[in-house]
Amino acid sequence: MQIRIVHLYPDLLNLYGDKGNISALEKRCIWRGIDVQITEIKTDGVLNLEECDILFLGGGGQHEQEIVLEKLSAQKDALKEYVDSGGVLLAVCGGFQMAGKLGLIDVRYKKAKQRASGNVIIECDFGSGKVLVSGFENHEYTTDIGDLKPLGDVLEGFGNNGMGFEGAMYKNVVASNLHGPLLPKNPELCDFIIKKALERKYGGDVSLASLSDNFENIASKNIIKAVLGENK
């Protein structure tokens, strides 16, 4: 099996360790014997969605995000078709906002009275029971996801709008305010994204081989204990 990962504009969207998300996806595929191809679409690059199994859109400064939005707007229809046909998209931090502004997911943003910044713990279910996901948020917008399913329930932190939910999911889109990066310390979420990409590409229910996640779990548990307390 093979997975093709496309990293959008790493030369512009590079504030929050986004390369770590790509590395986590790559390593967890390689460790399972899954061939990985990674394409970086930089400022002068051309995006070909027919050669993409996982699309990653990270976060950057306001100026850089405006440049990216202008570039992606030229392919908005193709991006929307990719998403609606089950294409896997991970949109993190500013990528969450850009996905909404491009119309890839039905969400609305509003300038918040106060910036939300700090560690966040959310409870998620990726089909095998509830798991805790940790990350860091730093945003000045509230997010209304309407009827979309949230990524998880907030146990600590602000999340989308202070109302108990974080992120959004639509078909095979995973959108989140959490960065730091997000995937290296949250292997269940990383595997969920890999699984969805393989199922779309090859059909049927894909079962991923188990991995030893000792280091990943130590990183996650240390953060969770620091935020929620020793009993978590």
VENBELHU-V549569 format. One record per pair of residues at least 24 apart in sequence whose ideal C-beta (glycine too) atoms are under 6 Angstrom apart, sorted by the first residue. I is the first residue (numbers start at 1). GAP is how many residues later the second one is. D is the distance in whole Angstrom. If there is no record, write none. Layout:
i->I gap->GAP d->D
i->I gap->GAP d->D
This chain:
i->1 gap->33 d->5
i->2 gap->33 d->4
i->3 gap->26 d->6
i->3 gap->31 d->6
i->3 gap->33 d->5
i->3 gap->50 d->5
i->3 gap->194 d->6
i->4 gap->33 d->5
i->4 gap->47 d->6
i->4 gap->48 d->6
i->4 gap->49 d->5
i->5 gap->33 d->5
i->5 gap->49 d->5
i->6 gap->33 d->5
i->6 gap->46 d->4
i->6 gap->49 d->5
i->7 gap->33 d->5
i->7 gap->49 d->5
i->8 gap->33 d->5
i->8 gap->49 d->5
i->9 gap->59 d->5
i->10 gap->30 d->5
i->11 gap->31 d->5
i->11 gap->32 d->6
i->12 gap->48 d->5
i->12 gap->52 d->4
i->12 gap->56 d->6
i->13 gap->45 d->4
i->13 gap->46 d->6
i->13 gap->47 d->4
i->15 gap->44 d->6
i->15 gap->45 d->5
i->16 gap->43 d->5
i->16 gap->77 d->6
i->16 gap->163 d->4
i->17 gap->164 d->4
i->18 gap->40 d->3
i->20 gap->161 d->3
i->20 gap->164 d->5
i->21 gap->160 d->5
i->21 gap->161 d->6
i->21 gap->162 d->5
i->24 gap->159 d->4
i->24 gap->160 d->5
i->24 gap->166 d->5
i->28 gap->162 d->6
i->31 gap->180 d->6
i->32 gap->177 d->5
i->49 gap->29 d->6
i->49 gap->33 d->5
i->53 gap->144 d->4
i->53 gap->148 d->6
i->54 gap->34 d->5
i->54 gap->143 d->5
i->55 gap->34 d->5
i->56 gap->34 d->5
i->57 gap->34 d->5
i->57 gap->38 d->3
i->58 gap->34 d->5
i->58 gap->37 d->5
i->59 gap->34 d->3
i->59 gap->35 d->4
i->59 gap->36 d->6
i->60 gap->34 d->6
i->65 gap->29 d->5
i->69 gap->29 d->6
i->72 gap->30 d->6
i->76 gap->26 d->5
i->79 gap->25 d->6
i->80 gap->24 d->6
i->83 gap->90 d->6
i->86 gap->85 d->6
i->86 gap->86 d->5
i->86 gap->114 d->5
i->88 gap->84 d->4
i->88 gap->108 d->5
i->88 gap->109 d->5
i->89 gap->84 d->5
i->90 gap->84 d->5
i->90 gap->103 d->6
i->91 gap->84 d->4
i->92 gap->84 d->6
i->92 gap->87 d->5
i->92 gap->90 d->6
i->93 gap->86 d->5
i->96 gap->79 d->4
i->96 gap->81 d->6
i->99 gap->76 d->6
i->105 gap->63 d->6
i->105 gap->65 d->5
i->105 gap->68 d->6
i->106 gap->40 d->6
i->107 gap->36 d->6
i->107 gap->38 d->5
i->107 gap->61 d->6
i->108 gap->36 d->5
i->109 gap->32 d->5
i->109 gap->34 d->6
i->110 gap->32 d->5
i->112 gap->28 d->5
i->112 gap->29 d->6
i->112 gap->30 d->5
i->115 gap->25 d->5
i->116 gap->42 d->4
i->119 gap->108 d->5
i->120 gap->37 d->3
i->120 gap->58 d->6
i->121 gap->34 d->5
i->121 gap->35 d->4
i->121 gap->103 d->6
i->121 gap->106 d->5
i->121 gap->107 d->6
i->122 gap->30 d->3
i->122 gap->32 d->5
i->122 gap->44 d->5
i->123 gap->29 d->5
i->123 gap->30 d->5
i->123 gap->32 d->6
i->124 gap->28 d->4
i->126 gap->62 d->6
i->126 gap->66 d->4
i->131 gap->57 d->5
i->132 gap->92 d->6
i->133 gap->53 d->5
i->133 gap->56 d->6
i->134 gap->86 d->6
i->134 gap->89 d->4
i->134 gap->90 d->6
i->135 gap->43 d->3
i->135 gap->45 d->5
i->135 gap->47 d->5
i->136 gap->43 d->6
i->136 gap->44 d->4
i->137 gap->40 d->5
i->139 gap->38 d->5
i->151 gap->25 d->5
i->156 gap->71 d->5
i->156 gap->72 d->6
i->172 gap->24 d->5
i->185 gap->31 d->6
i->185 gap->34 d->4
i->185 gap->35 d->5
i->187 gap->26 d->5
i->187 gap->29 d->5
